[in-house]
Amino acid sequence: MGYTALSTATVDVMKKGIEALQKEVTDTTKKDKKKGAELQKSLDAKWVALAKKLVDEIKVAKAGCDQMTLKVEDSLGQAMKFNETAKATLARYQKTHESKDLMVLEGAPGTIKALADIANKEMMDFAQTWDCYRQWNSGDPKATAEFNSIRNSIMELTKTSRGKVTRIETMSKEAEAYKKAGAEASSLTLATPEEKVAEAKDITKRLNEMLKPLNGGKETVDAVITNGTKFTTYTKGPIAGLKTMLKNLETQYSFTVKSVQTFTSTVASMQKVLATGKASIQPAYMKDSKVAAAVKEADDLVTYWAGEVKKAQTAMTTMAKDLKVAQDRVKAGK
């Protein structure tokens, strides 16, 4: 469906008639005010008629603009879907090297460029139909206020649509980048399953090297958990002994807080190392049982220590509450 072509031929004739009558009103009024006033009424009526004709014409243009806007919006929506698909496909292709994904990447730029061309043509086709009114000037803005208002709205919608076409063109370039990255990935040589097993085992090796703060430092995770139970016993002991031990309990708690902070930081680092390592092992390799087993070993290691550190955090929280109770008892002397 095309756009209705407009012409200013009729309104131009009407405008010339108004200009001629305007001169006649001016000349006549100088000689005969009464007759001039009668002619003014006729002039006002002609202005009303011109304003109505202009509104009728510009409404046709507005209908075409709305049609063009919807088509550009549709092209943008399709382009966004193709671009997002290309982006996701690239991420998957870099891991799996499935040939069907490479075909998607190769076709995306051309498809999105075609959508940009379609949207741009819609804008050009519409522009040609109403350009004659885009800069048309009646000479009296007050008499054509509604016409000007609608015309301004068309111009704003056109600007918005132009921005959308530009966005589609930009997405075409983004898709070209995805296509190029896919081509680069296709040239890479995939590792053998054996190499990936070694890579997965290396993750566990690196994780084990990070364990010292958890099980080989001045205060281990197990020590914090065990000492938490003893701490509770001490804080509930006789007041005489508690007064003597309070300073040591406060020191122990402060040391535990620092230790747990170190534990937490260490586990967070281990989780990052695990995530990075797993990201380098494409899903296709996980079909190999040895690779899967090696990755599971790393997963289990991090899961175990994350759980143990959680217990240490709980013990620290309990120690804080017990210490507050002990301090209050010493202060009260009972």
Steps between C-alpha positions, in 0.01 A plus 500: 500500500647834390456855622254757363686764300400855596503823300477862607342606168156561651619681812739708291207625291302566818791690651537719188129575514535603865797723422307671221197548722722628783627776268145579397390524864785737579433724199123501549515573873693820427210621286199333665534342846156341486563328169848412620351330807271290279797393290689414822226252589548334163877497560455339842282231346766428240759464777272252678457303178876496439568390858249214462653390170848506651388290797335248268822474299737475796282232661559287192873558548469410870328172412787421265751593770334266748516223241869570433580511873345159560698347214827647626420377852430153362836496319674611820332225702605234250854638484531491879394135507746403226779693674434342839486159335834565328656608830377191684595278207857631503536421870371148438710448186819599680433210737353233271614583143169374360492574125133600509588784738764629263235517226285718723793735565580525131142589407418748776677813363331476160159438655526798733639721219199404288269608785684834518452547124130418528450748784698768319295453182178535698624832634604622155172392338299681765720813487434541128124497551480789744816702438296771328327573832806462721613860436173646376425840653154651507628839607266503801591245774191589704270390220683170455578409862352148480680432172831612649448289812439182299788583265736543796396164643576334165844658496571375853385148415720507192802594712425213737466256211829620351666420834354149487631444147844611618475251786422218255803599291714492814373151585599389151856604581481319835388186318799539268722498809329182625551343157870590505543361852328179388736470203797545731365239740445254214869513417602388847596138559293329766683326780484124544295349787824399668619860494174614653525237775841640589356852489214401731738328744713813499201691638493270804875534538476879507211482747698274733785748492257761634393297804776602744300787661217249560684198635861598557504846654526619859130433548334251269133473408467187715663680793253787480206260497639303796605806697155648450349223712767545772450875490134457588591277795749754636256792477243305699747400776518635858530879526831485689671307222324704231644826636849355469440360150300788345804678352620175341152432362488847343842444344396159370183643345692779323745243363210281384335791315819563303538129428143464375545805277804327348303176460217682324734682267686178419183309410383790283833488314470123462153541351635749245786267405251214462263709284783621276638150463162347417429774243805387301360147470241502223175305559592254225794373711273435799360203310832328572462319835860566605468872435168511684647312796799735522273804493274344765801449726575874482131582555477273805814648651368854485153394616649323804709794612223748436285296737775481763558875486126550542524298823791719614295813427216359709741421784635855488148645519424282801828605666403866458171443681667294775769763549238772541326288766835442680586872495159584644546238775841634599364852502210392720729282716287186475 
